[in-house]
């Protein structure tokens, strides 16, 4: 069993900034990773600007990293189809808006999956069980697959014992039920895992259950914070 070296940005169960330092810790039983903002590069600003260009001036009041309104939640829980989602936006912006332009604006958040993170995960997966826990939707999952025809998306998925996508399990972060679901299904106690995430509200929720957390904030790189 290997040691895991973690350079924590924040002390365990705390969201107060602490100076960066390297620690050698007893290995966790498993690690749970967020996708967007941790492994896959994303930009909320890019999709906001794209929708503003379509005429949705206050888009950020409906969708952001910190919060979102009901039908964005429904899309991420698999309760709203892609077609219905586009129709909702047309109801907001006008039916003259082309569905293809709406999808392009929605997918603008997706930037790239860096190859070096995939290769790092492949090495880490040989030492520890890994799980993926992501708030996402079928539109983005389809776009990610199409944007990575070289196989790196499948390589990333193969690193995980199981991938939990909110749109396929009907739950989403920060609701504690999705964390409890992942832990229970894999027979993991909260204190046995490290959850790596870039959104504060999700970190707080995981902390509340007793999970160890690493709150990843720009410009820090996950591959430099956790080493096997």
N, C-alpha and C positions, 0 to 999 in steps of 0.2 A: 504494500500500500504506500502511495507516494505522499509527500507533503505538498500542500498547496500554498503558494506564496501569494498573498493578497496585499495590494497597496490600497488601503481603504481611503476613500474620500471623506467618509463620515463614520463615526464610531457606531458599533452595533446598537440598534434600537434608538438611534438618535438622528435628527436631521440638522444638527448644528455643525457648521463647518469646522473641520479639524485639519491641522497641517498634514500634508501627505507623508506617509511613512510606510516602510515595508515591514511586514510581519510574517513569521512562519507559524502556521496554525495547524492543529489537528485536522485532517481531511474531513470534509462534510460527506455525508452519505450520498448526496446528489446535489446537482446544480440545476436551477431553473432559470432560463433566459427569456427575456423579452426579445422581440424581433426588431421592430422599427426603432431607430435611434440607438440601438445597442449593436446589432449585427448588420442590419440593413440600413443604409443611409437614407434619411428622409428629410423633407423640408415642408413644414406647415406653411411657411411663408410663400413657397412656390405655388401651392394649391390655392392659398388665399388670394394671391395676386391674379391667378388665372380666373378665379370666379369674379373678382372685382372687374376684370377686363370684360366679363360677360354682363356686367351691370349689377352685380350683387355687392354693393358698397360696404355693407355691414356683415359680411360673411363671417368674420372673426367672432361675432356675437353668437353665432350658431354652431361653430366648429373650431376648436383649438386644441392644443395639447392638454390644457388644464381642464376643459369642460366641453360638452356638446349637448345639443338639444335632442329631443325624444326620437325623431325618426332617423337620426344618425346612429343612436343607440340601437334602434330596431334593425337597421341594416347590419350592424356588427353582431347582433344576436341571431341573425338569420331569419328574422321575422318580417323582413321587407326585401322583396326581390330587386334585382338590378333595374328591371323595367319600371317597377313602382317607384324606386328611388329617383330615377330620371324624371318621371312624371311629377313627383313632388317638387323637384327643382324647377321644372317648367311652370308649375303653378305659382312658384315664387318669382321667377324671372320673366315668364311669358312663354307661350307655346311656340313662338317664332325661334326660340333658341334650339339649335340643332342638337339632338341627343349625342352625336359624336363629339361635339364641342364640350358638352357637359362631362362626358366620360374622360376626355383628354384633360380637362381642368381637375377632375377628381383624382386622376392618376398622376398629376404633376407632383404630388407629394413624394412619389417614389423616385429615388435617385439611382442608387447602385448597390450591388452586393459585392464588396471588395473581396477579391480572391484570397488575400492573406488571412482574412478572418475565417474563411471556410477551411483553409489549410490548418489554421490554429485549432479550430474546433475538432477537426479530424484527429489531431494529436491528443487534445484534451479528452475526447470521447474514449480513447483507449485506456484512460486511467480512471474515469469516473462516469457514472450514469448521468446523462444530460436530458433535460426536458425543455420543450419550447412552449411558452405561454404567451399568446399574442391576441390583442384586440385587433381584429381585421375583418374583412368582408370578401365575398366571392369575386367582386370586381377587381380588387387589388391582388388577390391571389392569382387570378387569371393573368393580370398584367405582369406580375412578377415572373411567372413561368415563361411568358412570351419574351420578356426582356432578358432572360438568361438562357438562351438556347445552347450554350456551351456545356450545360450540365451542372454548373456550380450550384444552382438552386436545389437540384436533387441531391447533390453531394452534401449540402448543408442539412437537408431534411434527414438524410441517412445518419447524421451524427447523433440524432436524438432517439431515445427509447420510445418516445411518443411526442407528437406535436399537437398541442391544444390550441385550436383556432376558435375564437369566440363565436364566429358565425356558424360553426359546426357543433358546438356544445351548448349553444343557447344561453350562454352566460358571458359576462365580461368583467374585466377589472374596472374599478376597484372593488366591486362587490365581493365580499368574503367568500361567497358560495363557490366561486370558481377556484379560489385557492384551496378551499377545503376539498373540492372535488378532485383536484390533481393529487393532493396529499393522500387522500383516502384510497383512490384507485391504485396508487403505487405503494401503499403501505408505508408512508413516510410520516414521521413526526415533524411538526414545524421546526423544532430546534435542530433537526438533522440536515436541513437544506440551506443553501445560499441562493437567494433570489436576486438576479441582476436586472435592473430596470432604470429607465431614464425619466419617468414621470413621478413627481412627488406624491400625488394622491394614491398611486399604486404602492409605493414604498410604505406609506403610512398604514395602508390596509394590511399589507403583509406583516409589518411590524406588530400590528395589533393582534395577530394570530400567533405571534412568537417566532416568526421566521427570521433568520439572519438575512440581511439585505445589503446590497451594494448599490447606492444611488449614483448612476453614471451621468456626469454632466459634461457638456462640451468645455474645452476641446479634448478631454481625456479619451483615451482609446482603450477599449475593453481588453485587448490582447496584451496591453502593458500593465494592466491592473491585476490580472489573474494569470499565474504561471504554474505549470505542472512540474 
